[in-house]
Amino acid sequence: MFVNLTCGTTVLGVIDPINECYEIAKKYGMWVHVDGCWGGHMLFLEEYQQKHHLISKCDSFAWDAHKLFNVP
């Protein structure tokens, strides 16, 4: 089993509560994946790095630069 968290949904830009979900998932030995393909670039901003400091502990992270730069 794994937990798939979203860092910025395509339509609304919603960010899942990464820290809280990470703690619960790890309690039960689950893999934690963060999908940051749309909003993952926000993690480069200082205010989001502090808010989501556990992102570096997650097992996997997807980031898609072409969406940030709006290129195919």
C-alpha positions as CSV (number, residue, x, y, z in Angstrom):
1,M,0.0,0.0,0.0
2,F,1.1,3.6,-0.5
3,V,-0.2,7.1,0.1
4,N,-0.3,9.4,-2.9
5,L,-0.3,13.1,-1.9
6,T,-0.8,16.0,-4.3
7,C,1.2,19.2,-4.2
8,G,-0.9,21.5,-6.3
9,T,-3.8,20.0,-8.2
10,T,-4.2,21.0,-11.9
11,V,-7.5,22.9,-11.5
12,L,-7.5,24.5,-8.1
13,G,-3.9,24.2,-6.9
14,V,-4.9,22.4,-3.7
15,I,-2.0,21.0,-1.6
16,D,-2.6,17.9,0.6
17,P,-1.5,18.1,4.3
18,I,1.9,16.5,3.5
19,N,3.3,16.5,7.0
20,E,0.3,15.0,8.7
21,C,-0.3,12.4,6.0
22,Y,3.4,11.5,6.0
23,E,3.3,10.8,9.8
24,I,0.2,8.6,9.5
25,A,1.6,6.6,6.5
26,K,4.9,6.0,8.2
27,K,3.2,4.8,11.3
28,Y,1.7,2.0,9.2
29,G,4.8,1.3,7.1
30,M,3.4,2.7,3.9
31,W,5.2,4.2,0.9
32,V,4.7,8.0,0.5
33,H,4.6,9.5,-2.9
34,V,4.1,13.2,-3.6
35,D,2.7,14.2,-7.0
36,G,4.1,17.7,-7.6
37,C,3.8,17.7,-11.4
38,W,1.7,20.8,-11.4
39,G,2.4,22.6,-8.2
40,G,5.7,21.0,-7.1
41,H,7.7,24.1,-8.2
42,M,6.1,25.9,-5.2
43,L,8.4,23.9,-3.0
44,F,11.2,26.1,-4.2
45,L,9.6,29.1,-2.4
46,E,10.8,29.6,1.1
47,E,7.3,29.7,2.7
48,Y,6.4,26.3,1.2
49,Q,9.7,24.7,2.1
50,Q,9.0,25.5,5.8
51,K,5.4,24.4,5.6
52,H,6.2,21.1,3.9
53,H,9.6,20.3,5.4
54,L,9.0,16.5,5.3
55,I,8.9,16.4,1.5
56,S,12.6,15.3,1.6
57,K,11.7,12.3,3.7
58,C,9.0,11.1,1.3
59,D,9.9,7.9,-0.7
60,S,9.2,9.4,-4.1
61,F,8.3,12.8,-5.7
62,A,7.3,13.6,-9.2
63,W,7.9,17.1,-10.7
64,D,7.2,18.1,-14.2
65,A,9.1,21.2,-15.4
66,H,7.2,21.5,-18.7
67,K,4.1,22.4,-16.9
68,L,5.9,25.2,-15.0
69,F,7.4,26.6,-18.1
70,N,4.3,25.9,-20.3
71,V,6.2,24.0,-23.0
72,P,5.4,20.6,-24.5
